[in-house]
Amino acid sequence: GSTPSCESNCELPEELRDRIVARHRSGQGYKKIPAALKVPKRTVASIILKWKTFGMTRTLPRAGRPAKLNYRGRRALVREVKKNPKITVADLQRCSREMGKSCRNSTITAALHQSGLYGRVARRKPLLSARHMKARMKDSKM
């Protein structure tokens, strides 16, 4: 459907939701309302269901703190890390500040963890001593 310019989960304005309910009460069907108001059928159905259950179309308060970084911000961080895997969190913080989103190191780390990126250091290989190198050369010459 044609969605207004916003992130993946966007809310409809309250007056539009009220209009949907008004049309429903006046006896319009679940096919006519979405066609008239250019809103997906599923959205219309869920708005009407909410109105039947709670008797209102107002947005109720949600649990939990809203995320500081949205989906786009998180993807931008992932892009930076893929471009340069050795980048530090402090550098990423500077990057995000330039993009207009200032957030703490822990926020950035958590966002990258959500995207499946973790800081790992490769295991150190043991150093070969002179004696070991000699033995290896002897083996390879045989």
C-alpha positions in Angstrom: 0.0 0.0 0.0 0.9 3.7 -0.1 2.4 4.5 3.2 3.3 8.0 4.4 7.0 8.7 4.7 8.0 7.2 8.0 9.8 4.1 9.5 8.5 0.6 9.3 5.9 0.9 12.0 4.1 4.2 11.6 0.8 5.2 13.2 -2.1 6.7 11.5 -3.3 10.1 12.7 -6.1 10.0 15.2 -8.6 11.8 13.0 -8.1 9.2 10.2 -8.7 6.4 12.7 -11.9 8.2 13.9 -13.0 8.5 10.2 -12.5 4.8 9.7 -14.6 4.0 12.8 -17.3 6.5 11.7 -17.5 4.8 8.3 -17.7 1.4 10.0 -20.6 2.6 12.2 -22.5 4.0 9.2 -22.5 0.5 7.8 -19.6 0.6 5.3 -17.9 -2.7 4.6 -14.3 -3.8 5.1 -13.7 -3.5 1.4 -15.1 0.0 0.8 -13.4 1.8 3.7 -9.8 0.9 2.7 -10.5 1.7 -0.9 -12.0 5.1 0.0 -9.3 6.1 2.5 -6.2 4.5 0.8 -5.4 2.4 3.9 -4.5 -1.3 3.9 -7.5 -3.6 4.7 -5.7 -5.2 7.6 -5.0 -1.8 9.2 -8.7 -0.9 8.9 -9.7 -4.2 10.5 -7.3 -3.8 13.4 -8.4 -0.2 14.1 -12.1 -1.3 14.2 -11.2 -4.3 16.4 -9.4 -2.0 18.8 -12.4 0.4 18.8 -14.7 -2.6 19.6 -12.5 -3.8 22.4 -11.5 -0.5 24.1 -14.2 1.9 22.8 -11.5 4.3 21.6 -9.0 4.9 18.8 -6.5 6.8 21.0 -2.9 5.4 21.2 -2.5 3.8 24.6 0.9 4.2 26.5 3.3 1.5 25.7 5.6 -0.4 28.1 9.3 0.2 28.0 11.5 3.0 26.9 11.4 4.0 23.2 14.5 3.0 21.3 17.1 5.7 20.8 18.3 4.3 17.5 15.7 3.4 15.0 16.0 0.7 12.3 17.7 3.0 9.9 20.2 4.2 12.4 21.1 0.7 13.3 21.6 -0.2 9.6 23.9 2.8 9.1 26.1 1.6 12.0 26.2 -1.9 10.5 27.2 -0.5 7.2 30.1 1.5 8.8 31.3 -1.7 10.6 31.1 -3.8 7.4 33.1 -1.1 5.5 35.8 -1.0 8.2 35.7 -4.0 10.7 38.5 -2.5 12.9 36.5 0.7 13.7 36.2 1.5 17.4 33.0 2.2 19.2 34.3 5.7 19.9 34.7 6.3 16.2 31.2 5.0 15.6 29.9 7.3 18.2 31.5 10.2 16.4 30.0 9.0 13.2 26.5 8.8 14.7 26.9 12.3 16.2 27.7 13.7 12.7 24.5 11.9 11.4 22.6 13.8 14.1 22.0 10.9 16.6 24.2 11.2 19.7 24.1 8.1 21.9 26.2 6.3 24.4 28.8 3.6 23.7 26.7 0.9 25.3 23.7 1.9 23.0 25.9 1.5 19.9 27.3 -1.9 21.2 23.8 -3.1 21.9 22.6 -2.1 18.5 25.4 -3.9 16.8 24.8 -7.0 19.0 21.1 -7.0 17.9 22.4 -7.1 14.3 24.6 -10.1 15.1 28.0 -8.2 15.2 30.3 -8.8 18.1 33.9 -7.7 18.7 36.1 -10.8 18.6 39.9 -11.1 18.6 41.5 -13.9 16.7 43.4 -16.5 18.7 47.1 -15.9 18.9 49.1 -18.6 17.0 52.1 -20.0 19.0 55.5 -18.6 18.0 57.8 -21.1 16.5 61.2 -21.3 18.2 64.4 -21.8 16.2 64.5 -25.5 17.2 60.9 -26.0 15.9 61.7 -24.2 12.6 64.7 -26.5 12.1 62.6 -29.6 12.7 59.9 -28.4 10.3 62.5 -27.6 7.6 63.9 -31.1 8.0 60.5 -32.7 7.7 59.6 -30.7 4.6 62.9 -31.6 2.9 62.4 -35.3 3.4 
